[in-house]
Each structure stands twice: as structure tokens, then as C-alpha cells.
Amino acid sequence: MAQLIDGKAIAARVRAEVKAEVDRLKVERGLVPGLAVVRVGEDPASKVYVTGKKKAAEEVGFNSWEHHPDASISQDELLALVRKLNDDPAVHGILVQLPLPKHIDAELIISAVKPEKDVDGFHPISAGNLSLGRPGLRPCTPFGVMRLLKEVGCNPSGQRAVIVGRSNIVGKPMALMLLQADATVTICHRKSDLQREVGMADILVVAVGVQELVKGDWIKPGAVVIDVGMNRKADGKLVGDVEFQAASQRASFITPVPGGVGPMTIAMLMRNTVIAAMGGV
Ligand code: NAP
């Protein structure tokens, strides 16, 4: 039976570390890290995420602000808000919650955030730094996965890592971070032979958004399985992208859904904000 990776507990530890750094910054530099979150319109999932982020920001002792323009805000008005936050010295991190309404070009808005304040790690400069192996702000979800692996004593060096999903926010940066940690990396997508690739993974990260797509009996015995997926079933329950029960019979470690990767994403946003407040990596 696999051991559970307790993302909730590990995330609490990360927040406690951030809080200790915040306390030190206050005493030594009179500096309070500031996080501005922009939530456009009334997307219900965004509301839940932003509430969680605000709560964590308060817990670690940040100043935090939520800007909540109506969904009818124009692209130019939103750009003006981002530029105002870019110029505000009390704001060290800016997060524009996605998705944005259809009439707004999300890439344009993300690119307008000052790279030094890009605590989501989605700016092309952040992506470029990661791709080149340079220091920089990293996307929170894969950054959190790296911490989970560390916590369970899983060193990716020399291991075969398979990532299912190639999104810009999870799959691709995850692959680059594991590559940087000297894993041998394979990225899978809709055209891949999933069963074959998954069966070779010592470390498996699945970020697809399809309920239980990865079958438990595909998993290599002893693999470390990280399930990023969050899919809501008709009865309201959250399930991952991996068949949890069957995978638990074969994996050495596995993340539950919920309580695995999700809490880490928010904790690493706190970590990124304190990094940004200290002037970067
Ligand atoms: P996304 O942008 O929709 O990308 C999904 C990826 O999965 C794509 O690369 C797609 O392949 C691949 N895919 C979809 N169906 C597939 C199939 N049948 N076989 C193989 N590959 C398939 O998703 P995302 O934003 O990365 O999110 C993925 C999941 O993670 C979602 O459930 C999301 O809610 C969750 N998530 C969780 C957190 C967290 O904090 N826990 C954070 C972010 C995301 P193609 O490129 O070929 O289309």
C-alpha cells in the first residue's frame, strides 16, 4: 500500500516558514510583503481560490488586497489596473486570477505584470528563465510538487519522470523543473501512448483534468504518484486524474485529491511573494 503524501500538512509547514521570514523582514527591514490579487467578474471557482489565497496571505502576515472589477471591465482598464499595481511599492506580488472574460486577452494581461512581481510565474520572462535554467519565480503548482517530492525523500536525479499534460501552467514547467533536477523526462498529451509511458515512470505527475484517466494498474510498482487533477463529480465530490484506490496498491507514495497538490499551490504563492519582496531569487 502506498504512503499518502499529506499536502495539507506540508503546505502548513511552508506557510509557517514563510511567516517566520515575514516576521524577520518586519524586524530587520521594516518590510511587510504585499500581495495584490485581481479577480475579474463572478467565476465561482475563482472566488473559492481567491478566498483561499487571501486567507493564507493574512495567516503569514502579508498585506493583501483584492481588486474585484466587474466582468464588463475593458482590456485597457484592466491593463491600467495592472500598471498601477506595478508602480505601487507596497505591492510585491501581483496575481491576476484566471480565467479572464473572453473579451480580454489573458496573455496580454499576464505579460503586463512586472516580471519581478510575477508571483504566479506565468510571465514569458519567468517561463524563459525556467527554460534556460536561470533563477526566477516559478509557477506555484509545479513548485509545490517539487517540495512534495523533497518531503518524501524522492530525489528525481537519474529517475524516469513522466508528466501527463502539457499546459503552460502545470505540465511544461513541471517537466522543466524535473529536468533541472536531473530526471529523465517524458511529457505526454492526447497523442501519446499513455499506458506505455505511464508504465515506465518512477515519478508520475498527472495534470489533465479528466477524472481517473490514468488507471491504477498502469502504474509501475514503487512509483511516486502526484495527481494534480481536480475534477468535481456530479455528487460534488472532488476526484483526481488517477484511479486512486487501484494506484495506491502499486505506488510507493501517492497524493490524495483533495489534500495533496491543491494546498501546496497556495503555499508556494506565499513563498513566491516573500521571494519577490526580498528582491528576487
Ligand atoms: P489544461 O490546460 O486543460 O491541459 C490539459 C492537458 O492534458 C493538455 O496538455 C491535454 O493534452 C492533456 N490531456 C487532456 N486529455 C487527455 C487525454 N485523454 N490523454 C492525454 N492527455 C490529455 O489543464 P491544466 O490547467 O494543466 O490543469 C490540469 C488539471 O489540473 C485540471 O484538473 C486542473 O483543475 C488541475 N489543476 C490543479 C491545480 C492545483 O492547485 N491542484 C492547479 C492547476 C491545475 P493536449 O495538449 O494534447 O490537448
py3Dmol code that shows the C-alpha trace and the ligand (Angstrom):
import py3Dmol

protein = """\
ATOM      1  CA  MET A   1       0.000   0.000   0.000  1.00  0.00           C
ATOM      2  CA  ALA A   2       1.296   3.451  -0.909  1.00  0.00           C
ATOM      3  CA  GLN A   3       2.005   6.025   1.767  1.00  0.00           C
ATOM      4  CA  LEU A   4      -0.139   9.137   1.477  1.00  0.00           C
ATOM      5  CA  ILE A   5       1.618  12.431   0.770  1.00  0.00           C
ATOM      6  CA  ASP A   6      -0.073  14.848   3.140  1.00  0.00           C
ATOM      7  CA  GLY A   7      -0.112  18.072   1.119  1.00  0.00           C
ATOM      8  CA  LYS A   8      -2.214  19.814   3.726  1.00  0.00           C
ATOM      9  CA  ALA A   9       0.358  19.274   6.462  1.00  0.00           C
ATOM     10  CA  ILE A  10       3.324  20.079   4.204  1.00  0.00           C
ATOM     11  CA  ALA A  11       1.598  23.267   2.985  1.00  0.00           C
ATOM     12  CA  ALA A  12       1.047  24.303   6.609  1.00  0.00           C
ATOM     13  CA  ARG A  13       4.785  23.845   7.167  1.00  0.00           C
ATOM     14  CA  VAL A  14       5.607  26.008   4.128  1.00  0.00           C
ATOM     15  CA  ARG A  15       3.276  28.746   5.394  1.00  0.00           C
ATOM     16  CA  ALA A  16       4.920  28.599   8.824  1.00  0.00           C
ATOM     17  CA  GLU A  17       8.340  29.015   7.175  1.00  0.00           C
ATOM     18  CA  VAL A  18       7.038  31.986   5.178  1.00  0.00           C
ATOM     19  CA  LYS A  19       5.575  33.535   8.320  1.00  0.00           C
ATOM     20  CA  ALA A  20       8.937  33.243  10.072  1.00  0.00           C
ATOM     21  CA  GLU A  21      10.574  35.053   7.126  1.00  0.00           C
ATOM     22  CA  VAL A  22       7.881  37.731   7.183  1.00  0.00           C
ATOM     23  CA  ASP A  23       8.453  38.287  10.916  1.00  0.00           C
ATOM     24  CA  ARG A  24      12.193  38.598  10.273  1.00  0.00           C
ATOM     25  CA  LEU A  25      11.688  41.039   7.366  1.00  0.00           C
ATOM     26  CA  LYS A  26       9.466  43.203   9.555  1.00  0.00           C
ATOM     27  CA  VAL A  27      12.048  43.390  12.334  1.00  0.00           C
ATOM     28  CA  GLU A  28      15.202  43.655  10.224  1.00  0.00           C
ATOM     29  CA  ARG A  29      13.992  45.749   7.290  1.00  0.00           C
ATOM     30  CA  GLY A  30      10.668  47.210   8.366  1.00  0.00           C
ATOM     31  CA  LEU A  31       9.238  45.480   5.307  1.00  0.00           C
ATOM     32  CA  VAL A  32       5.786  43.887   5.020  1.00  0.00           C
ATOM     33  CA  PRO A  33       5.341  41.781   1.860  1.00  0.00           C
ATOM     34  CA  GLY A  34       2.265  42.830  -0.117  1.00  0.00           C
ATOM     35  CA  LEU A  35       0.158  40.642  -2.404  1.00  0.00           C
ATOM     36  CA  ALA A  36      -2.461  42.109  -4.740  1.00  0.00           C
ATOM     37  CA  VAL A  37      -4.989  39.729  -6.226  1.00  0.00           C
ATOM     38  CA  VAL A  38      -7.152  40.744  -9.163  1.00  0.00           C
ATOM     39  CA  ARG A  39     -10.361  38.780  -9.655  1.00  0.00           C
ATOM     40  CA  VAL A  40     -12.445  39.842 -12.626  1.00  0.00           C
ATOM     41  CA  GLY A  41     -16.161  39.057 -12.577  1.00  0.00           C
ATOM     42  CA  GLU A  42     -18.001  36.281 -10.809  1.00  0.00           C
ATOM     43  CA  ASP A  43     -16.412  32.959 -11.764  1.00  0.00           C
ATOM     44  CA  PRO A  44     -17.389  30.741  -8.753  1.00  0.00           C
ATOM     45  CA  ALA A  45     -14.193  28.636  -8.784  1.00  0.00           C
ATOM     46  CA  SER A  46     -12.068  31.814  -8.915  1.00  0.00           C
ATOM     47  CA  LYS A  47     -13.903  33.115  -5.891  1.00  0.00           C
ATOM     48  CA  VAL A  48     -13.019  29.970  -3.913  1.00  0.00           C
ATOM     49  CA  TYR A  49      -9.350  30.127  -4.983  1.00  0.00           C
ATOM     50  CA  VAL A  50      -9.004  33.828  -4.226  1.00  0.00           C
ATOM     51  CA  THR A  51     -10.612  33.406  -0.802  1.00  0.00           C
ATOM     52  CA  GLY A  52      -8.055  30.684  -0.015  1.00  0.00           C
ATOM     53  CA  LYS A  53      -5.188  32.888  -1.187  1.00  0.00           C
ATOM     54  CA  LYS A  54      -6.365  35.859   0.872  1.00  0.00           C
ATOM     55  CA  LYS A  55      -6.727  33.690   3.961  1.00  0.00           C
ATOM     56  CA  ALA A  56      -3.201  32.308   3.543  1.00  0.00           C
ATOM     57  CA  ALA A  57      -1.807  35.813   2.939  1.00  0.00           C
ATOM     58  CA  GLU A  58      -3.341  37.029   6.195  1.00  0.00           C
ATOM     59  CA  GLU A  59      -2.063  33.966   8.066  1.00  0.00           C
ATOM     60  CA  VAL A  60       1.551  34.583   7.025  1.00  0.00           C
ATOM     61  CA  GLY A  61       1.332  38.296   7.843  1.00  0.00           C
ATOM     62  CA  PHE A  62       1.297  39.878   4.372  1.00  0.00           C
ATOM     63  CA  ASN A  63      -0.558  42.997   3.416  1.00  0.00           C
ATOM     64  CA  SER A  64      -3.093  41.806   0.894  1.00  0.00           C
ATOM     65  CA  TRP A  65      -5.579  43.493  -1.371  1.00  0.00           C
ATOM     66  CA  GLU A  66      -8.291  42.087  -3.582  1.00  0.00           C
ATOM     67  CA  HIS A  67      -9.291  44.087  -6.641  1.00  0.00           C
ATOM     68  CA  HIS A  68     -12.582  42.844  -7.961  1.00  0.00           C
ATOM     69  CA  PRO A  69     -13.659  44.636 -11.117  1.00  0.00           C
ATOM     70  CA  ASP A  70     -16.883  43.718 -12.871  1.00  0.00           C
ATOM     71  CA  ALA A  71     -16.717  41.263 -15.796  1.00  0.00           C
ATOM     72  CA  SER A  72     -17.534  44.174 -18.113  1.00  0.00           C
ATOM     73  CA  ILE A  73     -14.162  45.882 -17.414  1.00  0.00           C
ATOM     74  CA  SER A  74     -12.396  46.704 -20.667  1.00  0.00           C
ATOM     75  CA  GLN A  75      -8.978  45.317 -21.517  1.00  0.00           C
ATOM     76  CA  ASP A  76      -7.493  48.812 -21.339  1.00  0.00           C
ATOM     77  CA  GLU A  77      -8.978  49.419 -17.893  1.00  0.00           C
ATOM     78  CA  LEU A  78      -7.593  46.106 -16.645  1.00  0.00           C
ATOM     79  CA  LEU A  79      -4.193  46.941 -18.126  1.00  0.00           C
ATOM     80  CA  ALA A  80      -4.324  50.280 -16.312  1.00  0.00           C
ATOM     81  CA  LEU A  81      -5.054  48.484 -13.019  1.00  0.00           C
ATOM     82  CA  VAL A  82      -2.103  46.108 -13.541  1.00  0.00           C
ATOM     83  CA  ARG A  83       0.188  49.073 -14.333  1.00  0.00           C
ATOM     84  CA  LYS A  84      -0.977  50.870 -11.198  1.00  0.00           C
ATOM     85  CA  LEU A  85      -0.100  47.781  -9.126  1.00  0.00           C
ATOM     86  CA  ASN A  86       3.250  47.508 -10.969  1.00  0.00           C
ATOM     87  CA  ASP A  87       4.066  51.057  -9.817  1.00  0.00           C
ATOM     88  CA  ASP A  88       2.899  50.613  -6.213  1.00  0.00           C
ATOM     89  CA  PRO A  89       5.957  49.989  -3.985  1.00  0.00           C
ATOM     90  CA  ALA A  90       3.794  48.343  -1.278  1.00  0.00           C
ATOM     91  CA  VAL A  91       2.784  45.629  -3.752  1.00  0.00           C
ATOM     92  CA  HIS A  92       5.477  42.960  -4.197  1.00  0.00           C
ATOM     93  CA  GLY A  93       3.340  40.313  -5.856  1.00  0.00           C
ATOM     94  CA  ILE A  94       0.519  40.602  -8.389  1.00  0.00           C
ATOM     95  CA  LEU A  95      -1.772  37.743  -9.217  1.00  0.00           C
ATOM     96  CA  VAL A  96      -4.418  38.028 -11.890  1.00  0.00           C
ATOM     97  CA  GLN A  97      -6.783  35.121 -11.305  1.00  0.00           C
ATOM     98  CA  LEU A  98      -7.575  33.144 -14.460  1.00  0.00           C
ATOM     99  CA  PRO A  99      -9.773  32.630 -16.386  1.00  0.00           C
ATOM    100  CA  LEU A 100     -10.488  36.141 -17.603  1.00  0.00           C
ATOM    101  CA  PRO A 101     -13.626  37.087 -19.566  1.00  0.00           C
ATOM    102  CA  LYS A 102     -13.482  36.239 -23.264  1.00  0.00           C
ATOM    103  CA  HIS A 103     -13.085  39.836 -24.443  1.00  0.00           C
ATOM    104  CA  ILE A 104      -9.782  40.133 -22.570  1.00  0.00           C
ATOM    105  CA  ASP A 105      -6.524  38.720 -23.918  1.00  0.00           C
ATOM    106  CA  ALA A 106      -5.147  36.862 -20.876  1.00  0.00           C
ATOM    107  CA  GLU A 107      -1.636  36.609 -22.357  1.00  0.00           C
ATOM    108  CA  LEU A 108      -1.513  40.356 -22.817  1.00  0.00           C
ATOM    109  CA  ILE A 109      -2.520  40.933 -19.193  1.00  0.00           C
ATOM    110  CA  ILE A 110      -0.041  38.358 -17.844  1.00  0.00           C
ATOM    111  CA  SER A 111       2.726  39.938 -19.914  1.00  0.00           C
ATOM    112  CA  ALA A 112       1.850  43.360 -18.489  1.00  0.00           C
ATOM    113  CA  VAL A 113       2.688  42.279 -14.925  1.00  0.00           C
ATOM    114  CA  LYS A 114       6.213  43.357 -13.971  1.00  0.00           C
ATOM    115  CA  PRO A 115       8.324  40.168 -14.053  1.00  0.00           C
ATOM    116  CA  GLU A 116       9.680  40.969 -10.545  1.00  0.00           C
ATOM    117  CA  LYS A 117       6.090  40.893  -9.253  1.00  0.00           C
ATOM    118  CA  ASP A 118       5.004  37.829 -11.259  1.00  0.00           C
ATOM    119  CA  VAL A 119       4.274  35.573  -8.272  1.00  0.00           C
ATOM    120  CA  ASP A 120       2.205  33.209 -10.424  1.00  0.00           C
ATOM    121  CA  GLY A 121       5.325  32.552 -12.516  1.00  0.00           C
ATOM    122  CA  PHE A 122       3.366  32.777 -15.784  1.00  0.00           C
ATOM    123  CA  HIS A 123       5.110  35.786 -17.380  1.00  0.00           C
ATOM    124  CA  PRO A 124       7.157  34.976 -20.514  1.00  0.00           C
ATOM    125  CA  ILE A 125      10.293  36.206 -18.689  1.00  0.00           C
ATOM    126  CA  SER A 126       9.607  33.775 -15.821  1.00  0.00           C
ATOM    127  CA  ALA A 127       8.936  30.974 -18.316  1.00  0.00           C
ATOM    128  CA  GLY A 128      12.136  31.895 -20.193  1.00  0.00           C
ATOM    129  CA  ASN A 129      14.214  31.885 -17.017  1.00  0.00           C
ATOM    130  CA  LEU A 130      12.898  28.447 -16.120  1.00  0.00           C
ATOM    131  CA  SER A 131      13.525  27.155 -19.620  1.00  0.00           C
ATOM    132  CA  LEU A 132      17.113  28.463 -19.553  1.00  0.00           C
ATOM    133  CA  GLY A 133      17.702  27.038 -16.077  1.00  0.00           C
ATOM    134  CA  ARG A 134      18.143  30.523 -14.617  1.00  0.00           C
ATOM    135  CA  PRO A 135      16.816  31.626 -11.233  1.00  0.00           C
ATOM    136  CA  GLY A 136      13.365  33.196 -11.260  1.00  0.00           C
ATOM    137  CA  LEU A 137       9.827  32.973  -9.950  1.00  0.00           C
ATOM    138  CA  ARG A 138       8.379  29.528 -10.652  1.00  0.00           C
ATOM    139  CA  PRO A 139       4.736  28.570 -11.328  1.00  0.00           C
ATOM    140  CA  CYS A 140       3.238  27.663  -7.959  1.00  0.00           C
ATOM    141  CA  THR A 141       1.759  24.226  -8.703  1.00  0.00           C
ATOM    142  CA  PRO A 142       4.895  22.532 -10.080  1.00  0.00           C
ATOM    143  CA  PHE A 143       6.988  24.426  -7.498  1.00  0.00           C
ATOM    144  CA  GLY A 144       4.749  22.812  -4.866  1.00  0.00           C
ATOM    145  CA  VAL A 145       5.147  19.376  -6.439  1.00  0.00           C
ATOM    146  CA  MET A 146       8.943  19.689  -6.193  1.00  0.00           C
ATOM    147  CA  ARG A 147       8.572  20.414  -2.492  1.00  0.00           C
ATOM    148  CA  LEU A 148       6.277  17.386  -2.034  1.00  0.00           C
ATOM    149  CA  LEU A 149       8.876  15.150  -3.698  1.00  0.00           C
ATOM    150  CA  LYS A 150      11.577  16.542  -1.416  1.00  0.00           C
ATOM    151  CA  GLU A 151       9.441  15.983   1.656  1.00  0.00           C
ATOM    152  CA  VAL A 152       9.027  12.279   0.895  1.00  0.00           C
ATOM    153  CA  GLY A 153      12.740  11.870   0.189  1.00  0.00           C
ATOM    154  CA  CYS A 154      12.267  11.429  -3.560  1.00  0.00           C
ATOM    155  CA  ASN A 155      15.326  12.747  -5.389  1.00  0.00           C
ATOM    156  CA  PRO A 156      14.479  12.972  -9.110  1.00  0.00           C
ATOM    157  CA  SER A 157      18.124  12.670 -10.186  1.00  0.00           C
ATOM    158  CA  GLY A 158      18.522   9.762 -12.590  1.00  0.00           C
ATOM    159  CA  GLN A 159      14.863   8.758 -12.275  1.00  0.00           C
ATOM    160  CA  ARG A 160      12.412   8.461 -15.119  1.00  0.00           C
ATOM    161  CA  ALA A 161       9.752  11.162 -14.689  1.00  0.00           C
ATOM    162  CA  VAL A 162       6.595  11.082 -16.792  1.00  0.00           C
ATOM    163  CA  ILE A 163       4.274  14.078 -16.905  1.00  0.00           C
ATOM    164  CA  VAL A 164       0.810  13.698 -18.356  1.00  0.00           C
ATOM    165  CA  GLY A 165      -0.433  17.103 -19.586  1.00  0.00           C
ATOM    166  CA  ARG A 166       1.497  19.883 -21.299  1.00  0.00           C
ATOM    167  CA  SER A 167      -0.214  23.073 -20.135  1.00  0.00           C
ATOM    168  CA  ASN A 168       1.861  26.217 -19.679  1.00  0.00           C
ATOM    169  CA  ILE A 169       0.869  26.433 -16.019  1.00  0.00           C
ATOM    170  CA  VAL A 170       1.497  22.862 -14.893  1.00  0.00           C
ATOM    171  CA  GLY A 171       2.782  20.254 -17.364  1.00  0.00           C
ATOM    172  CA  LYS A 172       5.517  22.184 -19.188  1.00  0.00           C
ATOM    173  CA  PRO A 173       7.046  23.944 -16.168  1.00  0.00           C
ATOM    174  CA  MET A 174       6.819  20.671 -14.220  1.00  0.00           C
ATOM    175  CA  ALA A 175       8.844  18.936 -16.934  1.00  0.00           C
ATOM    176  CA  LEU A 176      11.470  21.691 -16.885  1.00  0.00           C
ATOM    177  CA  MET A 177      11.787  21.631 -13.099  1.00  0.00           C
ATOM    178  CA  LEU A 178      12.212  17.862 -13.065  1.00  0.00           C
ATOM    179  CA  LEU A 179      14.746  18.136 -15.896  1.00  0.00           C
ATOM    180  CA  GLN A 180      16.639  20.718 -13.879  1.00  0.00           C
ATOM    181  CA  ALA A 181      16.625  18.213 -11.018  1.00  0.00           C
ATOM    182  CA  ASP A 182      18.311  15.708 -13.396  1.00  0.00           C
ATOM    183  CA  ALA A 183      15.337  13.432 -14.040  1.00  0.00           C
ATOM    184  CA  THR A 184      14.899  11.835 -17.463  1.00  0.00           C
ATOM    185  CA  VAL A 185      11.665  13.466 -18.531  1.00  0.00           C
ATOM    186  CA  THR A 186       8.817  12.445 -20.824  1.00  0.00           C
ATOM    187  CA  ILE A 187       5.823  14.707 -21.478  1.00  0.00           C
ATOM    188  CA  CYS A 188       2.552  13.076 -22.566  1.00  0.00           C
ATOM    189  CA  HIS A 189      -0.555  14.514 -24.212  1.00  0.00           C
ATOM    190  CA  ARG A 190      -3.536  13.350 -26.246  1.00  0.00           C
ATOM    191  CA  LYS A 191      -1.397  11.727 -28.934  1.00  0.00           C
ATOM    192  CA  SER A 192       0.760   9.735 -26.508  1.00  0.00           C
ATOM    193  CA  ASP A 193       0.512   6.042 -25.750  1.00  0.00           C
ATOM    194  CA  LEU A 194      -0.359   6.773 -22.133  1.00  0.00           C
ATOM    195  CA  GLN A 195      -0.399   3.270 -20.771  1.00  0.00           C
ATOM    196  CA  ARG A 196       3.070   2.505 -22.144  1.00  0.00           C
ATOM    197  CA  GLU A 197       4.628   5.781 -20.956  1.00  0.00           C
ATOM    198  CA  VAL A 198       2.967   5.739 -17.532  1.00  0.00           C
ATOM    199  CA  GLY A 199       4.185   2.163 -17.010  1.00  0.00           C
ATOM    200  CA  MET A 200       7.796   3.364 -17.216  1.00  0.00           C
ATOM    201  CA  ALA A 201       7.505   6.211 -14.706  1.00  0.00           C
ATOM    202  CA  ASP A 202       9.448   6.211 -11.449  1.00  0.00           C
ATOM    203  CA  ILE A 203       7.858   9.614 -10.817  1.00  0.00           C
ATOM    204  CA  LEU A 204       4.440  10.213 -12.361  1.00  0.00           C
ATOM    205  CA  VAL A 205       2.794  13.650 -12.394  1.00  0.00           C
ATOM    206  CA  VAL A 206      -0.683  13.826 -13.913  1.00  0.00           C
ATOM    207  CA  ALA A 207      -2.265  17.202 -14.765  1.00  0.00           C
ATOM    208  CA  VAL A 208      -5.001  16.602 -17.297  1.00  0.00           C
ATOM    209  CA  GLY A 209      -8.429  17.434 -15.905  1.00  0.00           C
ATOM    210  CA  VAL A 210     -10.064  14.108 -16.817  1.00  0.00           C
ATOM    211  CA  GLN A 211     -11.460  12.114 -13.946  1.00  0.00           C
ATOM    212  CA  GLU A 212      -9.451   8.916 -13.289  1.00  0.00           C
ATOM    213  CA  LEU A 213      -7.900   8.908 -16.770  1.00  0.00           C
ATOM    214  CA  VAL A 214      -4.791   7.115 -15.526  1.00  0.00           C
ATOM    215  CA  LYS A 215      -5.614   3.585 -14.455  1.00  0.00           C
ATOM    216  CA  GLY A 216      -4.098   2.161 -11.299  1.00  0.00           C
ATOM    217  CA  ASP A 217      -2.830  -0.987 -12.974  1.00  0.00           C
ATOM    218  CA  TRP A 218      -0.719   1.060 -15.436  1.00  0.00           C
ATOM    219  CA  ILE A 219       1.466   2.318 -12.599  1.00  0.00           C
ATOM    220  CA  LYS A 220       4.983   0.920 -12.199  1.00  0.00           C
ATOM    221  CA  PRO A 221       5.261  -0.783  -8.795  1.00  0.00           C
ATOM    222  CA  GLY A 222       7.011   1.561  -6.358  1.00  0.00           C
ATOM    223  CA  ALA A 223       6.389   4.743  -8.380  1.00  0.00           C
ATOM    224  CA  VAL A 224       5.770   8.092  -6.714  1.00  0.00           C
ATOM    225  CA  VAL A 225       2.423   9.362  -7.997  1.00  0.00           C
ATOM    226  CA  ILE A 226       1.442  13.031  -7.941  1.00  0.00           C
ATOM    227  CA  ASP A 227      -2.123  13.756  -9.002  1.00  0.00           C
ATOM    228  CA  VAL A 228      -2.650  17.425  -9.860  1.00  0.00           C
ATOM    229  CA  GLY A 229      -6.140  16.931 -11.305  1.00  0.00           C
ATOM    230  CA  MET A 230      -9.206  18.331  -9.598  1.00  0.00           C
ATOM    231  CA  ASN A 231     -12.467  17.125 -11.082  1.00  0.00           C
ATOM    232  CA  ARG A 232     -15.827  17.639  -9.457  1.00  0.00           C
ATOM    233  CA  LYS A 233     -18.211  14.682  -9.724  1.00  0.00           C
ATOM    234  CA  ALA A 234     -21.988  15.033 -10.004  1.00  0.00           C
ATOM    235  CA  ASP A 235     -22.328  14.344  -6.258  1.00  0.00           C
ATOM    236  CA  GLY A 236     -19.993  17.276  -5.519  1.00  0.00           C
ATOM    237  CA  LYS A 237     -17.001  15.121  -4.526  1.00  0.00           C
ATOM    238  CA  LEU A 238     -13.546  16.039  -5.846  1.00  0.00           C
ATOM    239  CA  VAL A 239     -11.536  13.354  -7.622  1.00  0.00           C
ATOM    240  CA  GLY A 240      -8.189  13.364  -9.333  1.00  0.00           C
ATOM    241  CA  ASP A 241      -6.904  12.295 -12.743  1.00  0.00           C
ATOM    242  CA  VAL A 242      -5.590   8.992 -11.359  1.00  0.00           C
ATOM    243  CA  GLU A 243      -7.616   5.995 -10.204  1.00  0.00           C
ATOM    244  CA  PHE A 244      -6.661   6.467  -6.591  1.00  0.00           C
ATOM    245  CA  GLN A 245      -7.552   3.146  -4.931  1.00  0.00           C
ATOM    246  CA  ALA A 246      -6.003   0.948  -7.586  1.00  0.00           C
ATOM    247  CA  ALA A 247      -2.934   3.198  -7.914  1.00  0.00           C
ATOM    248  CA  SER A 248      -2.426   3.046  -4.141  1.00  0.00           C
ATOM    249  CA  GLN A 249      -1.937  -0.720  -4.455  1.00  0.00           C
ATOM    250  CA  ARG A 250       1.149  -0.196  -6.639  1.00  0.00           C
ATOM    251  CA  ALA A 251       2.677   3.211  -5.849  1.00  0.00           C
ATOM    252  CA  SER A 252       5.158   3.828  -3.025  1.00  0.00           C
ATOM    253  CA  PHE A 253       3.799   7.331  -2.373  1.00  0.00           C
ATOM    254  CA  ILE A 254       0.658   8.998  -3.691  1.00  0.00           C
ATOM    255  CA  THR A 255      -1.098  12.351  -3.265  1.00  0.00           C
ATOM    256  CA  PRO A 256      -4.776  12.298  -2.307  1.00  0.00           C
ATOM    257  CA  VAL A 257      -7.345  14.530  -4.010  1.00  0.00           C
ATOM    258  CA  PRO A 258      -8.253  16.755  -2.255  1.00  0.00           C
ATOM    259  CA  GLY A 259      -5.472  17.427   0.249  1.00  0.00           C
ATOM    260  CA  GLY A 260      -2.470  16.733  -1.970  1.00  0.00           C
ATOM    261  CA  VAL A 261      -1.249  19.258  -4.523  1.00  0.00           C
ATOM    262  CA  GLY A 262      -4.048  21.829  -4.057  1.00  0.00           C
ATOM    263  CA  PRO A 263      -2.925  23.271  -0.688  1.00  0.00           C
ATOM    264  CA  MET A 264       0.674  23.394  -1.946  1.00  0.00           C
ATOM    265  CA  THR A 265      -0.226  25.719  -4.816  1.00  0.00           C
ATOM    266  CA  ILE A 266      -1.408  28.387  -2.392  1.00  0.00           C
ATOM    267  CA  ALA A 267       1.504  27.846  -0.009  1.00  0.00           C
ATOM    268  CA  MET A 268       4.011  28.297  -2.844  1.00  0.00           C
ATOM    269  CA  LEU A 269       2.260  31.515  -3.874  1.00  0.00           C
ATOM    270  CA  MET A 270       3.083  32.770  -0.374  1.00  0.00           C
ATOM    271  CA  ARG A 271       6.664  31.591  -0.810  1.00  0.00           C
ATOM    272  CA  ASN A 272       6.926  33.392  -4.193  1.00  0.00           C
ATOM    273  CA  THR A 273       5.553  36.611  -2.708  1.00  0.00           C
ATOM    274  CA  VAL A 274       8.134  36.651   0.068  1.00  0.00           C
ATOM    275  CA  ILE A 275      10.850  35.917  -2.514  1.00  0.00           C
ATOM    276  CA  ALA A 276       9.604  38.854  -4.607  1.00  0.00           C
ATOM    277  CA  ALA A 277       9.509  41.108  -1.522  1.00  0.00           C
ATOM    278  CA  MET A 278      13.120  40.209  -0.739  1.00  0.00           C
ATOM    279  CA  GLY A 279      14.097  41.360  -4.227  1.00  0.00           C
ATOM    280  CA  GLY A 280      14.004  38.104  -6.138  1.00  0.00           C
ATOM    281  CA  VAL A 281      15.578  34.667  -6.151  1.00  0.00           C
TER     282      VAL A 281
END
"""
ligand_1 = """\
48
NAP
P -5.216 22.111 -19.396
O -4.594 23.431 -19.696
O -6.613 21.841 -19.767
O -4.278 20.995 -20.053
C -4.643 19.658 -20.001
C -3.563 18.798 -20.628
O -3.985 17.462 -20.513
C -3.342 19.087 -22.106
O -1.947 19.110 -22.377
C -4.013 17.909 -22.808
O -3.348 17.449 -23.954
C -3.887 16.825 -21.766
N -4.980 15.862 -21.939
C -6.309 16.079 -21.879
N -6.990 14.949 -22.113
C -6.061 13.973 -22.328
C -6.131 12.604 -22.626
N -7.296 11.980 -22.760
N -4.978 11.937 -22.782
C -3.781 12.558 -22.654
N -3.652 13.857 -22.369
C -4.780 14.560 -22.212
O -5.113 21.750 -17.848
P -4.254 22.334 -16.620
O -4.566 23.763 -16.441
O -2.828 21.891 -16.693
O -4.966 21.519 -15.435
C -4.987 20.124 -15.393
C -5.746 19.658 -14.157
O -5.040 20.112 -13.017
C -7.162 20.210 -14.007
O -7.956 19.234 -13.357
C -6.994 21.391 -13.073
O -8.161 21.657 -12.326
C -5.902 20.881 -12.194
N -5.090 21.932 -11.551
C -4.920 21.819 -10.236
C -4.138 22.739 -9.575
C -3.929 22.573 -8.108
O -3.540 23.517 -7.459
N -4.177 21.391 -7.571
C -3.533 23.779 -10.267
C -3.706 23.856 -11.659
C -4.483 22.901 -12.289
P -3.257 18.277 -25.344
O -2.213 19.323 -25.075
O -2.830 17.259 -26.334
O -4.620 18.860 -25.564
"""
view = py3Dmol.view(width=600, height=400)
view.addModel(protein, "pdb")
view.setStyle({"model": 0}, {"cartoon": {"style": "trace"}})
view.addModel(ligand_1, "xyz")
view.setStyle({"model": 1}, {"stick": {}})
view.zoomTo()
view.show()
